[in-house]
Amino acid sequence: MIPIQMVDLKRQYQKIKPQVDAAIQDVIDNTSFIHGKQEQDFARNLEQYLGVKKVIPCANGTDALQIALMALDLQPGDEVITPSFTFIATAEVIALLRLKPVFVDVDEDTFCLDIQQVKAAITSKTKAIIPVHLFGQSAEMESLMQLAEEHHLYVVEDNAQAIGGHYTFSNGVTQKTGTIGHIGCTSFFPSKNLGCYGDGGALTTNDEALGNKIRMIANHGQSKKYYHDMVGCNSRLDSLQAAILNVKLKYLDEYIVARRKAAARYTDAFKNISGLKTPFSSGNTLHVFHQYTLLVRDGKRDALHDYLSQKNIPSMIYYPVPAHHQKMFEGVSDIPAHLTVTDSIKNEVLSLPMHTELDEEQLAYITSAVLEFFS
């Protein structure tokens, strides 16, 4: 059996090696390393794939979140609602811009924002909400957008883990995650469902004016070289990474099918284990399984984690210290005492290997090991 990895990027690369190598060589031959044709092509191709008007590539997913908030002209002290149970970058950029992160709980089924807690957290100072489509599952976007419209709030989607996923509204309209809110932000970190071979990110929007402003902010606040209309930053997706992403974008739907197939194999194997809660998948969302995350009940999570390690099966614990418990937010945000789901699941979550190259032998070995642990 091939050794099991949490993410097997090498085998994925080997399947598309000729195309990737040719794309990289084309960039080198043309020596247009920044703002080259490949970046423009990728932005256009991703716009078409997502069905969105504007894609603005940038250097990484964290930059995308920061630029999004900069584009909304928020003022120091303005409040931004976001989940505590997520990667730190989502809340970090809020504090970086001297805004106030307001942490709310997540739904235990989806790991995404609890809409009722969002509603309760809105104050006169609230200006934006950042839902995170965690582990590849879309947040409840219809209720969230209705709430945002009612209170005149911006919605910035953190779509770093769910690109290619979608949400279907009650009227039957389906939209890709990252295209529903005012701005979407994504990451092309190598392990992501659409990952490059370095750092990369992008912002998405259907607002033409907002898209133009985002592009200016990402390029030193300039619309014309050496004429700077606003304070911006320097955040670019280089042509080499864009060329790689152009190749991999063609396979994204295929990659999603492979992930969902592996997830279904796991779920079927574990359906009768009372001590495990398998990932929830709503009928109106397409879960793209950036991670396959279990809830391990009865205090057995760490023991299962160790047992799998002994079997040479990697597993990961995301996120053991939620944002509201992080030292970096002391004095920056009120520390909520009511995030009961977050404080519970941080001790129960365990993610199994999930990537496009998992084969039947590997899946059988992983599922057998989990079943043995609970036998």
MIDO-308894 format. One record per atom (N, C-alpha, C): x, y, z; residue in three letters. Coordinates in steps of 0.02 Angstrom, whole numbers, plus 50000, padded with zeros to 5 digits. Last residue first. Layout:
XYZALA
...
This chain:
492884993850917SER
492614987150926SER
492704984550998SER
493465005850891PHE
492825006050926PHE
492524999150939PHE
494625001950825PHE
494685005950886PHE
494035005750926PHE
494104995850711GLU
494454991850762GLU
494504995550828GLU
493635006850642LEU
493165001850666LEU
493474997450721LEU
494855013050611VAL
494365016550653VAL
493865011550683VAL
495415002950529ALA
495765005050591ALA
495275008550638ALA
494515002650423SER
494604996750465SER
494924998450532SER
494735015150366THR
494085013650397THR
494135007550443THR
496075013550322ILE
495895018750369ILE
495235017050405ILE
495975002750232TYR
496425002250290TYR
496235007350343TYR
495085007650137ALA
494915001550175ALA
495345000950238ALA
495825018350088LEU
495195019550122LEU
494975013550164LEU
496895011350027GLN
497015015950082GLN
496385017250123GLN
496195004149929GLU
496605000549979GLU
496735005050040GLU
495605014249852GLU
495185009649890GLU
495575005949944GLU
496505029949874ASP
496275024149835ASP
495905019249881ASP
496625047249864LEU
496475041649908LEU
496205035849866LEU
496835058749790GLU
497185052649770GLU
497065046749816GLU
496265070249839THR
496015067549776THR
496305060749757THR
495975068950017HIS
496275071949957HIS
496045068049896HIS
496095066850183MET
495605068650131MET
495975072150074MET
496245058250336PRO
496535059950272PRO
495995061350219PRO
495125065950460LEU
495465060250429LEU
495785062350363LEU
495045076050601SER
495005075750529SER
495425069950502SER
494085078350742LEU
494655074650715LEU
494555073750640LEU
493385086550883VAL
493505086250810VAL
494135082350794VAL
493295087751022GLU
493015081850989GLU
493185081150915GLU
493635099551077ASN
493905093551109ASN
493685087051075ASN
492925108451005LYS
493655108951001LYS
493995102951033LYS
491605106451040ILE
491875102650983ILE
492625103350975ILE
491465114951155SER
491375107651159SER
491725104051102SER
491675127751116ASP
492075125251172ASP
491995117751182ASP
490695128551014THR
491405129250999THR
491835126251054THR
489535127451094VAL
489675122551043VAL
490425122651025VAL
489615138751178THR
489615132051206THR
489775126651155THR
489975152851197LEU
490135148851138LEU
490185141451157LEU
489785161751300HIS
489205157751278HIS
489345153651216HIS
490675170851338ALA
490635164951381ALA
490105160051356ALA
491825180351238PRO
491145177851253PRO
491165171551295PRO
492795193451268ILE
492845186151267ILE
492175183251286ILE
492895207251161ASP
492585204351220ASP
492625196751215ASP
494495210851090SER
493805208851083SER
493535206351150SER
495675215851137VAL
495455217851070VAL
494715216451061VAL
496035210551257GLY
495985217851253GLY
495745220351186GLY
496655196751175GLU
496555199751240GLU
496565207351234GLU
496975191051056PHE
496365194951058PHE
496205197751127PHE
498125183451072MET
498165189351029MET
497535193751032MET
497795172151144LYS
498075177851180LYS
498065184251138LYS
496245164151108GLN
496925165851088GLN
497155172151123GLN
494945161151127HIS
495405159151181HIS
496125160951165HIS
494305164751013HIS
494135168551073HIS
494545166451134HIS
494795155450917ALA
495035162350917ALA
494895165950983ALA
495165139250991PRO
494755143950952PRO
494995151150962PRO
496295127650982VAL
496215133851022VAL
495815138850980VAL
496175117350889PRO
496165115750961PRO
496085121751006PRO
495125115450761TYR
495635120150783TYR
495625119750859TYR
495885101250701TYR
495755108250684TYR
495145110450725TYR
496945088650709ILE
496465091950753ILE
496435099350735ILE
497165074950595MET
497305081750617MET
496745084350662MET
498095060050556SER
497455063550569SER
497625070250600SER
498885046750467PRO
498875053550494PRO
498165055850507PRO
499295030950510ILE
498745034650478ILE
498745041650508ILE
500085021550572ASN
500355025550517ASN
499815028850475ASN
499555016450686LYS
499405012650625LYS
499675016250562LYS
499835026350774GLN
500185019950782GLN
500095015450721GLN
498885035550731SER
499605036950722SER
500015030550727SER
497725029550779LEU
497835030150707LEU
498575031450691LEU
497945031350917TYR
497875024650888TYR
498015024750813TYR
497925045250932ASP
498535041550946ASP
498525034550914ASP
496565047650896HIS
497115051150862HIS
497775047350871HIS
495925040350995LEU
495855038350925LEU
496415041350883LEU
496305048051106ALA
496495040951103ALA
496445038351032ALA
495705060151077ASP
496435059751080ASP
496675052551076ASP
494295056351081ARG
494625059251022ARG
495375058351023ARG
493525051851184LYS
493965046951152LYS
494375049851094LYS
492505058251254GLY
493195059351274GLY
493705054751241GLY
491265055651194ASP
491455052051255ASP
492185052651274ASP
491515056751013ARG
491175057951077ARG
491525054351135ARG
492165065450886VAL
492285059250923VAL
492045060350994VAL
491635071050737LEU
491595072650808LEU
491645066050845LEU
492675072350589LEU
492235068650634LEU
492175072350701LEU
492915079150434THR
492995080250505THR
492455076850546THR
493805080250300TYR
493275075750324TYR
493355075550399TYR
494075095650212GLN
494245090950265GLN
493655086350277GLN
493475099250096HIS
494175101050105HIS
494465096850161HIS
492155094850043PHE
492605090950086PHE
493335092850079PHE
491115100749979VAL
491685098849938VAL
492255095749978VAL
489395099949979HIS
489985099550023HIS
490565096949981HIS
488205109349917LEU
488675104349893LEU
489305104749936LEU
486575111449990THR
487275113349982THR
487675107549951THR
485315107050021ASN
485375112949978ASN
486085115449970ASN
485405096350107GLY
485135095150040GLY
485205101049993GLY
486955095950197SER
486285098450186SER
486055096950114SER
487845084650284SER
487805087550217SER
487085089450203SER
488945082250420PHE
488275083550396PHE
488305086650326PHE
490155069850458PRO
489985076450432PRO
489275076750404PRO
489735059150600THR
490035060350535THR
489805067050507THR
490125056050760LYS
489655060050721LYS
489995061750655LYS
490355041450858LEU
490585045950805LEU
490005049750774LEU
489835031950943GLY
490305036850970GLY
490595041750920GLY
489095023050868SER
488735028050908SER
489195033450936SER
489285017950711ILE
489685019150771ILE
489365024750811ILE
488665016150591ASN
488385012550649ASN
488795013350712ASN
489365023250494LYS
488665025050508LYS
488385021750570LYS
490635021650444PHE
490565023750514PHE
489845024750537PHE
490545018250311ALA
490895013750356ALA
490745015250429ALA
489905029450257ASP
489565022950255ASP
489885018050305ASP
490905039050275THR
490255039750309THR
489885033050311THR
491955034550191TYR
492045035250263TYR
491365034950299TYR
491305035350067ARG
491595028950090ARG
491695029050165ARG
491035048850059ALA
490475044150062ALA
490705037250087ALA
492345053650048ALA
491945055450106ALA
491355050650114ALA
492705048649922ALA
493075046349982ALA
492665047750045ALA
491785055949846LYS
491775048649845LYS
492125045849906LYS
492195068949869ARG
491535066949893ARG
491455059249893ARG
493455068549807ARG
493395069949879ARG
492725067549906ARG
493065066249674ALA
493505061449709ALA
493465062349784ALA
492315077749647VAL
491995071149643VAL
492415065949681VAL
493335087249657ILE
492785087349704ILE
492425080649705ILE
494125084049546TYR
494405083449614TYR
493855083149666TYR
493235087349445GLU
493455080449452GLU
493745079249521GLU
493195101149465ASP
492585097149475ASP
492745089749482ASP
494565104249436LEU
494275105449502LEU
493645101349513LEU
495255103549318TYR
495135097249353TYR
494755098049418TYR
495455116249276LYS
495115111749230LYS
494915105249264LYS
496255121349376LEU
495555123249375LEU
495145118649330LEU
497545117049345LYS
497175113349396LYS
496435115149397LYS
497945126449247VAL
497915119249231VAL
497445115749280VAL
497855138249319ASN
497475137549257ASN
497405130249236ASN
498775136049419LEU
498065136049436LEU
497625135449374LEU
499965137549345ILE
499805131149377ILE
499065130649393ILE
499835151049311ALA
499885146049259ALA
499715139049286ALA
499865157149436ALA
499265157649395ALA
499255152349340ALA
501175154449474GLN
500625151449512GLN
499975151649471GLN
501835162149376LEU
501975154949383LEU
501395151449419LEU
501395175249398SER
501185171749337SER
501315164249340SER
500805178649567ASP
501295178749513ASP
501095174149456ASP
499645188949633LEU
499735181949615LEU
500225181749557LEU
500025201849752ARG
499965199449683ARG
500015191949678ARG
499925215749839SER
499705208749845SER
499565206049776SER
500265228849927ASN
500565225449870ASN
500415218049876ASN
498985241049964CYS
499525236449983CYS
499795233249919CYS
498415257849990GLY
498315250849971GLY
498865246449998GLY
497585272750003VAL
498085268450035VAL
497925261150017VAL
497205280049842MET
497025277749909MET
497595273649938MET
497765283949723ASP
497155287349745ASP
496955285549816ASP
499225286749647HIS
498945282749702HIS
498365286449734HIS
500075284649508TYR
499545289049532TYR
499135285049584TYR
500965275249460TYR
501245281049496TYR
500725286149518TYR
499835269449340LYS
500495268749370LYS
500745275549396LYS
498165269949394LYS
498645271749342LYS
499335271949374LYS
497615266149507SER
497265263949447SER
497695265349385SER
498285261249665GLN
498345264849602GLN
497905261849547GLN
498505254949786GLY
498005260249783GLY
498015264149718GLY
499395244449770HIS
499645250749798HIS
499145256449793HIS
498485234249723ASN
499045236749683ASN
499245243849705ASN
497405231749801ALA
497905226449796ALA
498535228549758ALA
496675243249776ILE
496965242249842ILE
497515237049839ILE
496265240849642MET
496695246549658MET
497045245449725MET
495425229849659ARG
496015229249616ARG
496515234849630ARG
494435235449739ILE
494845230049764ILE
495485229449724ILE
493875244349646LYS
494205246949706LYS
494665241649737LYS
493335235649553ASN
493855240349532ASN
494245243149592ASN
492375229249635GLY
492925225449604GLY
493495229949583GLY
491525239749663LEU
491905236749718LEU
492485232649691LEU
491005241749536ALA
491375247149569ALA
491805244349626ALA
490385229149511GLU
490915231749467GLU
491335236949503GLU
489985216049608ASP
489925223349608ASP
490515226249569ASP
490215203149627ASN
489775204749570ASN
489665212249564ASN
491835196549668THR
491265200849681THR
490855201749617THR
493235189149750THR
492715188749700THR
492145193549719THR
495005187549766LEU
494375190349789LEU
493875190049732LEU
496285175249801ALA
495875179349756ALA
495275182049793ALA
497985168649814GLY
497305169849837GLY
496915173949786GLY
499475159549858GLY
499035162949811GLY
498355163849841GLY
501075151649871ASP
500525155349900ASP
500115158649845ASP
501345136449790GLY
501635141649831GLY
501055145149866GLY
500685130049690TYR
501305127049716TYR
501705132349754TYR
498905130449724CYS
499485131449680CYS
500095128249713CYS
497335121749734GLY
497945124349764GLY
498495125249714GLY
495825118949769LEU
496155121849710LEU
496785125349736LEU
495795114049899ASN
495485110149845ASN
495725112449776ASN
497425116849977LYS
496725118449964LYS
496455114349905LYS
498765114949991SER
498325109550014SER
497595110850001SER
499385127149942PRO
499445120749907PRO
498955115249928PRO
498235140849938PHE
498755137249974PHE
498785130049947PHE
497335149449883PHE
497595144149840PHE
498205140749872PHE
495855155749955SER
496565154349960SER
496745148849912SER
494625168949940THR
494855162049938THR
495605161749941THR
493175178349971CYS
493895177849977CYS
494095170549977CYS
491895188949905GLY
492135182349924GLY
492895182249925GLY
490755201749945ILE
491435199949924ILE
491555192749947ILE
489405200949971HIS
489655206749934HIS
490355205449907HIS
488935183449942GLY
489015189549981GLY
489265195349938GLY
489065174349834ILE
488405176149861ILE
488425182649901ILE
490215168749793THR
489895173449746THR
489235176049772THR
490635159549884GLY
491105164949867GLY
490815170049819GLY
489845145549810THR
490085148949870THR
490625153949849THR
488795147649669LYS
489415145149697LYS
489575148949761LYS
487015145849678GLN
487615149949668GLN
488215146549699GLN
485405142349616THR
486025139649644THR
486605144249628THR
483695144449646VAL
484305147349617VAL
484915144549654VAL
482585140049716GLY
482885135549667GLY
483515138149634GLY
482125147549817ASN
481805148549752ASN
482105144349697ASN
482985144549921SER
482305141649924SER
481925142649858SER
484625141549848PHE
484125145449884PHE
483435142249879PHE
486025131749864THR
485395132449828THR
484885135949872THR
487765133549846TYR
487185134149891TYR
486565135249848TYR
489305124349817HIS
488765128849800HIS
488195128449851HIS
491105123149790GLY
490475121449822GLY
489925126149800GLY
492185129149733GLY
491865123949694GLY
491215121549725GLY
492985131849887ILE
492925133649817ILE
492665127749776ILE
493105130550026ALA
492505127949993ALA
492445129749920ALA
494065136750102GLN
494035129450105GLN
493465126450063GLN
493955150350080ALA
494605147250071ALA
494575139650069ALA
492945159450088ASN
492825153550045ASN
493465149550035ASN
492185169850181ASP
492835166450184ASP
492745159650150ASP
491235183050119GLU
491285175750126GLU
492025173650129GLU
490585196550192VAL
491215194550159VAL
491295187050171VAL
489265207450188VAL
489445200350198VAL
490065198750157VAL
488755222350272TYR
489135218950220TYR
489245211650239TYR
487095227350321LEU
487765224950337LEU
488095221950274LEU
485755231650349HIS
486205235450307HIS
486945233750322HIS
484865223350410HIS
485255227750454HIS
485775231850415HIS
484285216450303GLU
483845219650353GLU
484225224850395GLU
485415211050243GLU
485025216150208GLU
484585220050257GLU
485795201750341ALA
486245207150322ALA
485875212750287ALA
484705193050338LEU
484865196650399LEU
485305202650384LEU
484815188150208GLN
484205191650229GLN
484335195850291GLN
486055181850217MET
485985187550173MET
485345191550189MET
485725171650309LEU
486255176550325LEU
486185182750281LEU
484785164050244SER
484595167450306SER
485095172950323SER
485635159750137GLU
485005163250125GLU
484795167150186GLU
486765153050191MET
486845159550160MET
486185163250149MET
487425144450302GLU
486715145450285GLU
486635152450256GLU
489015139450229ALA
488605142250282ALA
487885143050257ALA
489555124550148SER
489305131350145SER
488925133250208SER
490995115250184GLN
490265115650190GLN
490035122850190GLN
492355114650191GLY
492055113350126GLY
491305113650125GLY
492815118250314PHE
492935111250294PHE
492615109550227PHE
491695132050320LEU
492215128050351LEU
492215120750326LEU
491505145850263HIS
491245139550237HIS
491745134050257HIS
491175158650372VAL
491705154250348VAL
491385147750325VAL
490555175350362PRO
490425168150370PRO
491015164150341PRO
490745190050427ILE
491175185650388ILE
490985178350403ILE
489845205050419ILE
489845198150443ILE
490315194150397ILE
489885222350471ALA
489995216950423ALA
489965210250459ALA
489545231650567LYS
489575233950497LYS
489645228250447LYS
488915236250723THR
489055230750676THR
489035233350605THR
488495245950808LYS
489185246550783LYS
489355241050732LYS
487265242450852SER
487305248350810SER
487995249250779SER
487395224350837THR
487295230550875THR
487325236450826THR
487155207050836ILE
487135213250797ILE
486985219150843ILE
487025195250904ALA
487645198950912ALA
487645205750877ALA
485855188950869ALA
485905191650937ALA
486505196150946ALA
486185184650740LYS
485645189450750LYS
485705192850818LYS
487165175250770VAL
487335181150730VAL
486815186650743VAL
486385165850836GLN
486895169450874GLN
487135175650836GLN
485615161550730GLN
485285164550788GLN
485785168450830GLN
486565155650644ILE
486205161650624ILE
485875165250683ILE
488125150350674ASP
487455149450700ASP
487065155950687ASP
489315147050546LEU
488975151750589LEU
488275149650609LEU
489775129250537CYS
489735136150511CYS
489315140450558CYS
489725116150567PHE
490325119650589PHE
490335126850563PHE
488535109050546THR
488895111650487THR
489575114550503THR
488115104450674ASP
488065100250615ASP
488525102650559ASP
488295114650766GLU
488675108450775GLU
488645103950713GLU
488595131150717ASP
488115125650718ASP
488495119150721ASP
489585141950821VAL
489435138450758VAL
488895133250770VAL
489545158350899ASP
489605151150898ASP
489445148350828ASP
490535173250874VAL
489905169650885VAL
490025162150876VAL
491465187550913PHE
491455180350902PHE
490785177350918PHE
491905201450834VAL
491385199150880VAL
491275191750866VAL
493315211650818PRO
493005205250803PRO
492485203450857PRO
493395228150773LYS
493275223850831LYS
492955217250809LYS
494805235250687LEU
494095233950694LEU
494005229250753LEU
496115237050655ARG
495855240650713ARG
495095240550716ARG
496605228550563LEU
496335234750537LEU
495995238950592LEU
496895217650643LEU
497445221150610LEU
497225228050586LEU
495655212450676ALA
496035216050727ALA
496595220250696ALA
495365206850551ILE
494905211650581ILE
495275215850632ILE
496365197850530VAL
496355203750487VAL
495875209050515VAL
496035188050627GLU
496665191850632GLU
496635198250591GLU
494925180950589ALA
494855186050641ALA
495465190550645ALA
495505173450484THR
494855176650476THR
494765182350526THR
496675167450532ALA
496715172950485ALA
496065176850479ALA
496445156050611ILE
496525162550644ILE
496505168450596ILE
495135145150559PHE
495845147150558PHE
495905154450577PHE
493805143350681THR
494065143650613THR
494805145150616THR
492755147550789PHE
493015140950768PHE
493195141150694PHE
492215159850797SER
492845158750833SER
493175152350810SER
491475168450657PRO
491525162750703PRO
492215162550737PRO
491045186050665THR
491385180350633THR
491405174550681THR
490645202950638ILE
490445196550668ILE
490765190850629ILE
491405217650675VAL
491345212650622VAL
491205205950655VAL
491195234750717GLU
491165227750736GLU
491055223250675GLU
492325248650723ASP
491745245250693ASP
491775237850708ASP
493555252550769GLY
493025251550818GLY
492395248550790GLY
493975261850626PRO
494195258750688PRO
493635258450739PRO
492825258850489GLN
493195263350532GLN
493415259750595GLN
492785252950319LEU
492605252450389LEU
493065256750432LEU
492825252250178ASP
492895258750213ASP
492645258450286ASP
492885240850106LEU
492225242650132LEU
492235249150172LEU
494175237850075ALA
493755240450021ALA
493085242850046ALA
494665231950190MET
494905238650171MET
494445241850119MET
494055219550180LEU
493835224050232LEU
494075231150218LEU
494775214550068ALA
494045214950067ALA
493795219950119ALA
496085214450114ILE
495905219050060ILE
495145220050057ILE
495975204050209GLN
496165210850229GLN
495945215950177GLN
495635193050130LEU
495195195250183LEU
495345202450204LEU
496775192550047ALA
496115193350018ALA
495625195850070ALA
497805189950137ASP
497785196450103ASP
497085197650074ASP
497435176750163THR
497415181650217THR
497395188750188THR
497665170250041GLY
496985170850067GLY
496915175950122GLY
498835179349935ASN
498635173849979ASN
497935175150007ASN
498975188949832ALA
499555184849854ALA
499365178849897ALA
497645188749709CYS
498085192049757CYS
498585186949783CYS
496465192049576PRO
496965187849609PRO
497395191949657PRO
494845195249567ILE
495465199149574ILE
495965194749611ILE
493485193049467VAL
493975189449507VAL
494605193549508VAL
491835197949437LYS
492525200149448LYS
492905195149491LYS
490605191149415LYS
490835196449369LYS
491575198049375LYS
490415173249413VAL
490475179549449VAL
490765184849403VAL
490445159449390GLY
489875163349370GLY
489845169949407GLY
491535151349412LEU
491125153249469LEU
490475156749450LEU
492035150149281TYR
491885144149321TYR
491405145849377TYR
492245163549244GLN
491775159349206GLN
491565153249247GLN
493205167349337GLU
492565170949333GLU
492035166649298GLU
494225158749301LEU
493895157649365LEU
493235161449368LEU
494575164149177ASN
494335157249180ASN
493965155849246ASN
495025176949217ARG
494455176249170ARG
494155169249174ARG
496105173449297ALA
495555177449325ALA
494925176649281ALA
496905166749202PHE
496635163149259PHE
496035166849289PHE
497235177049113ASP
496855171249090ASP
496525167549148ASP
497975185349198GLN
497365187849167GLN
496915182149143GLN
499035176649227GLU
498605179249281GLU
497945181749253GLU
499575174649099GLN
499315169049136GLN
498855171249193GLN
500085187049060LYS
499495184449027LYS
499165178749067LYS
500645194849216GLY
500705192149149GLY
500055189549121GLY
500945200549339HIS
500395203249298HIS
500445201049226HIS
502575194449329ILE
502085198149370ILE
501585201449323ILE
503335188149232PHE
503235184749296PHE
502705188049340PHE
503705184849087SER
503195189549113SER
502955186749180SER
504545176549015THR
504825180849067THR
504345186249092THR
504295166748923ASN
504035173448909ASN
504275178748958ASN
504895155748981ASP
505095157748914ASP
504885164848897ASP
504185155149101ILE
504905156549102ILE
505145158949034ILE
502915152049053VAL
503015158149091VAL
503755160049090VAL
503175139548995ASP
502925145048953ASP
503025151848988ASP
503505131849103GLN
504025133449055GLN
503825139249010GLN
502245130649163ILE
502795134049198ILE
503335136249149ILE
501585123149065ALA
501335129749085ALA
501865133849120ALA
502335111449064ALA
502305115549003ALA
502075122649020ALA
502075106649192ASP
502765108249172ASP
502775112849111ASP
500695104449183VAL
500955109249231VAL
501655111449210VAL
500645094449083GLN
500285100849074GLN
500565106249121GLN
501425083849139PRO
501595086849074PRO
501275093749064PRO
500735081449268LYS
501415084049263LYS
501575087149195LYS
499595076349315ILE
499525082049270ILE
500205085149255ILE
499985065949397LYS
499455064649348LYS
499395070249296LYS
500895071649484GLN
501135066749435GLN
500625065349380GLN
500075079249570TYR
500505082549521TYR
500715077749466TYR
499525069049648GLN
499095073249608GLN
499485076749552GLN
500655064249710ARG
500315059849663ARG
499825063849619ARG
500965075749787LYS
501445072949739LYS
501095068649688LYS
499965078449876LEU
500055082949820LEU
500515080049766LEU
498995071649977ASP
499505068749933ASP
499575073049870ASP
498685074850141VAL
498575077550074VAL
499145075050030VAL
498995065350236MET
498395069450246MET
498195072550179MET
499465049550162GLN
499615056450179GLN
498955060050195GLN
500035032950174ILE
499465037550176ILE
499685044450198ILE
501035023850058PRO
500965027250123PRO
500415032550120PRO
500245011249962ILE
500595017649961ILE
500495021050028ILE
500424994050000MET
500005000050000MET
500445006250000MET
